[in-house]
Amino acid sequence: MANDKRKAASANGKAAAKDTKVEMSAEEKEVVAVIEATAAKLPEKVQPYVTLAAPYLAKAWLYFMIALPYIVEAIQKAQELFAKLPEKLMWAAIGFLVCFFGGVFPATIAAAEAWNSCGGVEAWTQAGVLWEECMKISDAQKKDDGANGKAVTKELPQKLVQRKLLIAMAAVEPERINSALTCLYTGWIGVIGVLKLEFAKTVTLGDVIGSTLYTRVQHYEPVIAGMVPQEYQKWVPTGTRWACKAVAISVAWFLQRIISAFHAAIRGGMMFSAYLVDYLHEHGYLKQESKDTYVDEAIGWSVAALGFLTQLCCGFHLPFLLWLVLWPLQLVEAFIVWSVSF
């Protein structure tokens, strides 16, 4: 019976895919064929869903391949722009953002601190190695497109992907990639371990507070049970216990967010003042070095206090315009939270 259902679902998926193919281009049909061939090797429970999604996956793949050169070019332009900016002013700007909005990204800030403790300098170097290898692939692909431009446009997507992969494999150095990925993966595992331990303390604290709160609330269970139909009264103790723990864990997470915001405000404020004062001293705006004065500490603590109060007033939310600008950081925050949760 289950096999019949799976076969019917697979047939429906293929029929839907065929109906969608009517308006597809030749390139999309080729990519769909590759996806369907791959789906045939997947478990039976997954096959109908992959087949049904094949037209959309094909369109997404083609759009991604169209956008990929522009994405690489945008990253290169951003890298060139950052290279032209004064390094200390750039770090001062990052410290300012951390000071005023660090509480919005507690997991990202904690991950950055843990990453720094787990060999962040070496990991940054290895990330540069991966970028260099990516640039080798980009240069090799440009040479190939320049030498075989017309042939590339007429090539079928499957053959084109295979040839591009072979070009990429020939351009890079496998040992450098392997070493860089190993270093980054090891560092990431260390970061996840630290974050799991840190946030487990928060959940444990909430659980303990919830249990303590329940010892007081359980005396009111008869009153709550009197407001519930008799057939559902058995759920009152369990529901009350869950509600107490949910409230307590929410309070614990809110307290953790305040602690994270306080830490981010101090760290960001000090970072902002240190780099700003060094920049001003290097360019002659300040005559004395920062170690001989209290200017950097005065600026740092003032900005830290202002940043923390701003975060409290905003309720640890980004203003709308900054939300549009910092959406990549929100994706990073969501990914880190998801990684720690599972």
N, C-alpha and C positions, 0 to 999 in steps of 0.2 A: 504493500500500500504506500509506504514511504517512498519506494523507488518510483512508483507511478507518479506521485506528486512531484518528485524532483524532475522526472522526465518532462512532465507537463510544464513545469516552471521553466525548464531549459528551452523547450519548444516555444513557449510564449516569449522568452527573452530573445531568441533568434528571430522570431517573427517581428518583434518590435524593432530589433536592429535592422532587419531587412526593410521595414517600412521607413526607417529613418534614413537609410542609405539612398533613397530615391533622390534626395536633395543634396547629397554629398558630392564633393569633388573627387577626382581620381585619387589624389593624395590621401584624402580622408578614408576612402575605401581601402586603400593599401594598408594604412595603419590599423583600421578596423580588422582586416584580415589577419594581421600579425597578432593583435590582441586576442581575437577569437582562437587562433592557433595556440596561443599561450594558455588561454582559459581551459582548453581541452585537457591540459596536463595538470590542472589544479584539482583539489578535492571536489567531489560531486555536489556537495552542499554550496560551494562557492561559485561553481561554473555558471549557473543561470544569472547570478547577479553581475558577474564580470561581463558576460555576454550582453546583458541589458545595458550596462554602462559603457560598452565599447564605443558607440558613436560619440558620446560626450568626452570620454577619455582621449579619443583620437583628435577631436577638435581642440581639447586642452593642450595636448602634446604639440600640435602644429602651431598653436598660438604661442606656446612657450618657446619653440624653436625659432619663431619669428622674432620674439622679444629678447631672446638670449643675447644676440650681439649688442643690442641697445643697453641691456642690463650690465654687460661686461664693460661697455664704453662708459656708462654712468659711474660705475665703481672706479674705473681708471681716472675719470675726471675728478671725482671726489677725492681720490688719493692725491692727485696733482694739486688740488685746491688746498687740502690739509697740509701738504708739504710746503706750500708757500706761506701759510699762516705761521705767526710766531708760536713756537711750540709751548712756551710757558703760558701765553695767553689762552691757548686752546685748552690746556689742562686746568687753568683757572676757571674757564667757562664750564668745563665738566664738573669741577668742584662746586660751582654755583648751582648747577642743576641738581646735583646730589643733595646739596644743603636744603633746597627749597622743595624738592619733589621726591626725595629718597624714600619717604614713608609710603608713597604710592607703589613703589617697587621693592618691598622688603625682601622677597626671595632673590631678586636680582642682586641687591646690595650684599646680602648674605653670601650668595654664590661668588661674587667678586672677591669678598674678603677671604672666603675659603679657598678660592682659586689662587689668590696671592700667597696663602699659606702653603698650598700644595705645589708650589713651583710655578707661579704665574709668569715669571720672567722667561723661563725656559719654554713654557707653552706658547707665549707670544712669539718667541723666536721661531718655533716650529710652525706656527700659523703663517709666518712670513715665508717659510720654506714651501708650504703648500701653495701659497699665492704665486711664488716664483714658478712653480711647476704648472700652475693653471695658465700663467702668461705664456709659457712655452707651448702649451696646447693651442692657445689663442693665436699665437704667431704662426704655428704650423698650419692651422686651419685657414688662416688668411692667405698664406702662400699657396695652399692647395686650391682655394677658391679663385685666386688670381690666375693660376696656371690652367685650371680646368673649369672655368666659370660656366660655359655653355653646357659642358658635359654634366656638371653637377645639377643644373636645373632640370635636365631630362632624366636624371637617375631616379629609380623608384625609391621610396622612403626606406624600405628595408635594406636595400643594397647601400643606400647613402649612409644610413646609420652604421652599418658594418664597416664601411670604408673610413668613416670619421673616427670610429673607435680604434681601428688599426693605426690611423695617423696619430691619434692621441697616445696610444701605447708606445709608438716609436719615438715620440717626442720627449717623454718624461723619463726620469730615473726612478725605477721601482724602489730601490733601497731607501732613497731620501723620503719618498712618500710613506713607505712602511714605518720608518723611524718616527716621522712627524705624527702620523696617525696614532701610533702606539703611545707616544708621549701625551698627546691630547686626550686619548681615551683613558689612560691611566689617571691623568689629572682630573678628568670629569668624574670618574668613579670615586676618587677621593672627595670631590666636592659633594656628590650625591650622598656619600656616607656622612659627612659633616652636617649637611642640611637635614637629613633624616633624623639624626640624633638631636639636632637643635629644635626642630619642629615637633619631634616626639615629646619633648619636655613640655611644650605648650599644650599638646593634646592631653598628656597625662595630668597636668595641672588642672585643665578644664574638667577632666573626669573626676578628680578628687574633689574639686569644688562642687561639682554636680551631685556627687554622693553625699556630701555634707549638707547641701541645700535640700536634698530629698528627705533627710532625716527630720527636717522641720516641716516640709510641705506634706509629708505623708499623713500627718494628723488631720489634714483637711480632706482626705480622700473620701470619707463618708459623705461629706457635703457635696463633693463633685459627683459621687456615684448617685446621689439623689436626683441630680439633674440629667442623668443619662438613662435611656431605656434599659430595662432589666437584662435583656439578652446581650447588651454591650458593656455591662458593668464590670465584667471580668477583665476588660482592657484598661480600666482606670489606673490600677497600680503601675502597669507597664508603661502606659502613656504618660503618666505623671513623672516616672523615672526618666523616660526619654526626653521629656520637655525640660526637666531640670538639667540634664546633661547637655542638651542642645544650647540652652541659655548660658550655662557655665562655660562651655567651650567657645561660644561666640564672644563672651566677655574676655576669656583668656587670649583669643586671637586679637581682639581689639587692644588689649594691654600689650601684646607682643608687637602690634603695629606701632603703638606709641613709643615703645622702647626702640624699635627699628628707626622710627622717625627721629628720635632724639639722637641716636647714634649717627644717623646719616647727616643730621644738621651739624653736629660737631665735626665729623670727619670732612664733610664737604666745605664747611666754613673755614677750617684750618687749611685745607688743600687750596681753596680759593685765595686766601690771604698770603700763603707762602709763595705761590707761583706769581701772584700779582706784585708783591713787594720785590721779589727777585727781578721781575721784568722791569719795574720802575727803577730799581737800583742799577741794572745793566745799562739802561738808556739815560742815566744821569738825572732822573726826576727826583731821586732820593740820594743824598750825599753819604749817608751812613749805611752800613750793612744791617740787615734785619737782626742779626744776632747781637748787635750792639744796642738795639732799641726794643721797645715793646710795641712797635707799630703793627707788626704782623699779628701778634696776639690780640691786640685791641680790635683790629679789623676782623680777625677770625671769630672771636667770641661774639662780637656785635652781629655779624652776619649770621652766625649759628643761631643766636637767640631769635633774630628776625625770621630766619628760615623755619625754625620749629613752630613759632607762633603762626606763621602763614599756613603751614600744613594743618595745624589744629583748626584754624578758621575755615579752611577749605574742606575740612572733613576727610582729608587724605584722598581727594579727588583732583584730577587735572582740569584746569579751565578748558573750555571747548577748543580754542585755537591750538593750545599745546597738545590737546588730545589728538588733533589731526597730525601734528608734527611728530609726536613721540609714539605713534602707533606701533612702529617696529619694536620698541622697548616693551610695549604691552604684550606683544606676541612672545617675546623672550620670557617675560614674567609668567605668562600662561604656560609656556613649555616647561619652565623650571618647576612650577607648582605641580604640573602633571607628572613630571619625572620623579619628584619626591613622593607623590601620592601613591605611585604604583611600583 
